[in-house]
Amino acid sequence: MNLRLRAVNCYLESIGKEKWKLKFIRVQQKPFAENVISEADYAHLKNSLKRDGEWAWYFIVRFFAATGARVNELTKIKVEDVKLGHMELYSKGGKVRRIYIPKCLQEETLSWLGGKHQDSGFLFLNKYGAPISPRGISGQLKKFAARYNIDPDVVYPHSFRHRFAKNFMERSSNIAFLADLMGHENIETTRVYLRKTGAEQKELVDRTVDW
């Protein structure tokens, strides 16, 4: 909303109506993250999908959590990218962002693709054979949350992006590299993903405070 207000204000300046400029909206940032899928729920979801033979959705969830990809980025991944082990995205200004596909996920995906004899094209398709849409992914994830008794509020595409960032920082302290992986120009944007959830904060307090 503030980006749009800025655009309006720039226009007002250009026509000499500075006195009509609008104030930006201030939003109080919460010191904790909300509605982020836990490691336990993530494991339960992916294992349940695998057990039930929901292979495409198993890999969708795996790719979200293991690459940090945004939902619109995930829909563009091709078999050729899996073979390479990464996908390159080009933004305005000629900037390049690389989404890496970890070796363990790469090998498991190639085995799945071999079983269904797919050696090219988009990785995730809908029932009509076209690339699956972000809306289709979001809707189906909610259905799986209900099926497997997981809070639907934590099962959505961006939740897994949070999970990726949190897991990455638990194993590596290189926040600058994480910012690159997630496509953030400002490292402060990355810090938002590293906030603990309310439940995690409570667990940490309970474990730490014994006086």
N, C-alpha and C positions, 0 to 999 in steps of 0.2 A: 504493500500500500504506500509506503514511504517513497519507493521508486516512482510510483505513479504521481505522487504529490510533487516530487522533484521535477518531473517532466512538465506538469502543469505550471509550476513556478517559473521554469525556464521559458516557457511560452509567454507567460505574463510579462516577464522581463523583456522579451523580444518585442512586445507590442507597447512597451512603456506603461504597464499597469502594475508596477511593483507593489503598490499599496494593497492590491488584491491578493497578494501571495498568501498561501495557506501554511499553517504550522504543521510540522511533522508530528507523528504520533510516537509517543514514548511507551515502550513496552517493558515492563519489569521482568527481567530474566529470572527464572526460578533456579535455585542452586542445585537442583537435581533433575535428572531426566525422567520423563514419564512414558509409559506404554512402550517399553523396550523389551523384546522377548528375552527371557533368561536363557542361560546356557542349557539348563535342564529341559526347558520347553522346546528349545531348538532341537536338541538331541531326540526328544520324544517325537517331535513332528517328523523329522527326516527318517528316523527309524521306522515309524509307523507307515509312512509312505512307501518305504522300501519293502517292508513286510507285505503290504497289500498290493505290491506290483504296480504302484502308481509311479512308473519310472520317470516320465517327463516331469512330473511335479516334484519328485525327489530331486532331480537335477536342477530344477528351477530354484528350489530352496537352497541347495548346495551352492549354486553359483552366486546367489545373493550373498550368502554368509561368508563365502570363501574369496570373493573378489571385491566386495564393496560396491558393486555396480548399481547404478540407479536403474529403475524399472525400464525407462525408455532406452537405456543402454543395453540392458540385458536382452531386449527383444531384437537387437541388431546383431547379436553374436552369431557367427556362422561356424560351420564345421571346419572350414579352413582356418579360422582363428584358433580353434581347439588344437588342431594339428601343430600350429605355430607355437602355441603356449601363451599367446597374448592377442589382444585386439587393440588397434590404434584408433583413436578418435581425434578428429581435427575440428578445432573451433575457430571462431573468427580471429583474424590476425595471424593465422598460420600456426597457432599453438597446437602442440600434439600431447595427448594424454594416452598413456598405455595402461590397459587393464590386464593384469597378469592372471593367468590361470595356473594355480599351483599344480605341481607334477602329479600328486596323488589324485587330484580331481581330473586332470587331463587324461591320465591313464584309464580311470574308471569310466569317463565319458566316451572315450574312443572304443572301449570294449562294448558299451551299450550301443553305440552307433554301428559297430560292426555286426552286432546281433540283428539289427533291423535294416542292414544293408544301405545305410545312408552315408555317402562319402563327400557330399557337398551341400551347399545351401544353408538356409537359416536353421539354427539349432532347435528352436522351440516353435512349433506350428500348432495352429488350431485345427478343429475337425475338418475344415475345408482345405487344409494344406497351405494356408497363408500364415505369415508370421503372426504369432499371438499378440494381442493388444495389451497395453498396460492395464486397461480396465478389466479385461478378461482375467488377467493374472490376479488382480486385487480381489475380484469377486470370488474366484475359486479358492483363494487362500482362506477367505472367511468361512467357506463351506467346510474346508478341511479342519479349521479350528473347532467348529462345532462337532464334527465327526469324532475328533480325538480329544474332546473335552479340554481344550486350551482356551484361555481368555481371548476372545476375538479382537479385543482392543490392542493386543500385542502382536497380532499376526497380520502384518501388512508389509509391502515391499521395503519401505524405508526403515522399518524396525530391524531388518536383517543387516542393513548398512550400519546402523548403530552397533549391532552385535559384532560385525567385522572390525570396526574401529576399536571397540573395547577389548576384544580378544587380541588384536594385533599389539595394542599397547601393553597388555599383560605379559606379552612375550618379547617385546622390543620397546625400548624407550625413545626410539627415533621418531619424534612427532613430525619433524620436517619431511621425512620420507612418507609418513602416513598422509600428510597433507597433499603431497604429490599423487599418491595412489588414489586419493579420493577426489582429486581435481579441484582443490581449494587454492585460490590465489592468496588468501589471507589465513595465516596459521591460527588466528583466533576463531575462525569458523570451525576448524578441526577440534578445538578444545571443547566446543559444545557437545560433541559426540562422546567425550570422555567423562562427562559427569556421571556419577553413580545414580542409580535409580533410588527412589525412596526406600524400597525394601533392602537394597544393598547398603544404604547408609545406616538403616536400623540394625542390620546384622553386624556391620562394622563397629557400631557403638556398643552393642551388646557384648561383642567379643573383646573389645578394648577396655571399656570402663568397668573396673571391678573394685573401685574404691568407695 
